[in-house]
Amino acid sequence: MSVVRLASSDEAARILSLARRDREAARKLLAARSIEEQVALVCETPVGRRAALLDLAPAPEALIPRIPEAELCFTVKAVGPSQAGWIVEHATPEQLVACVDLDAWTVEGFRGDRFREWWLAACDAGPEVLVRWYRAMDPELMALELQERIVVALKPNDATEAESWLPPAGSQTLEGQFYYAARREGDDLAEISVLLRSLFEASYWDYFRLMQSAIHELPTETEEWALRWRRGRLEDLGFPPREEAAALFARPVDDAAAVASNAAPTFEMGAWRPPVWFPDVPLAADSEHAVLAAAARLPDDERQGFLYRLLSVANRVAVAYDLPLSDVESIPTALDEAVRMTSRGLQELAERHGRAAETILRRVSLEHLFRVGAAFFPEKAALVLSKRQDEPGEEAGDPA
């Protein structure tokens, strides 16, 4: 049985129910809430119904930028990216980049088909948003996609060469210099043509640079750099590289010193802002899960820190297990695993050292508790550690 549940809002359900009878009354009821309260209502609504709630928002331009990055990703995917322009229109550049980071990459590498879905969402929002979306993306990603989809040729400047030069068969041009054609039969290049025309009209320099990159950039090196930028941003969101995430399953080191110390609580998280809305984690002194029961006995000012640290461990679990980061169920699944493993580790250390569970919890990191617990499930540790390697396409050192 699942331990962690996605948060749900009865008030959001009432507003949506009212909207079916009296849309204007529902809008007024939502408008009476602060922006922070509206964000909570959206994030605590099942993803399939969030669009209906956002459509009632009196000021989506103020609400949407406040939605955590992963939650926006879940919401747009539920709507269908090609139909979500009205949401993407109000997203910040950071949110747009995060959505692509979470959804357009897998264990195998860059997924151009998923990247194109976000491209279509930006197209649906209109030329101005499309140009803003392009400028938010890593240029390496745009070069990768163009090189995958089109052949680009530049007409020679020399008059003699230009006279005998022929553009690629079936190609098209916006300005008589760069010509592009589909690499595959049947690819109409619709979103590429919309982007190129929008860039050409808004900023010739952006257009020129993109077309040059499609001609001259080396695909392997380009993907390595794109992956490196993505890796750094995911770390900022709390998702470490797989090598670091897999270290949760390494053999635990001696814990006697930590248990015996009078160290301060280990729950300080700084200014980290989670990319997801916090799921419902049931802290109760009678919980069957030792870590949740012990956390329920912590002082009030430490419980929130515990939950944030637990979420941090869950993020590492999600990466180690290769869970899709753009799937709304992945973090709750990873939290379930974090609760079970840390509970087993906490039980072991409490028995081994003869200390109260909450005392152990305040002195030993959740990461260490997880390692102790994982040692009792060697088959899981073996599976994760067998895949322990750097991200695909990445080698030691910087790309040349």
Buried (B, 14 or more C-beta within 10 A) or exposed (E): EEBBEBBEBEBBBEBBEBBEEEEEEBBEBBEEBEEEEBBBBBBBBBBEBBBBBBEBBEEBEEBBBBBBBBBBBBBBBBBEBBEBBBBBBBBBEEBBBBBBBBBBBBEEBBEBEBBBBBBBBBBBBBBEBBBBBBBBBBBBBBBBBBBBBBBBBBBEEEEEEEEEEEBBEEBBBBEEBBBBBBEEEEEEBEBBBBBBBBBBEBBEEBBBBBBBBBBEBEEEEBBBBBBBBBBEBBEEBBBBBBBBBBBBBBEBEEBEEBBEEEEEBBBEBEEEEBBBBBBEBEBEEEBEBBBBBBBBBBEEEBBEBBBBBBBBBBBBBBBBBBBBBBBBEBBBBBBBBBBBBBBBBBBBBBEEBEBEBBBBBBBBBBBBBBBBBBBEBEEBBEEBBEEBEEBBBBEEEEBE
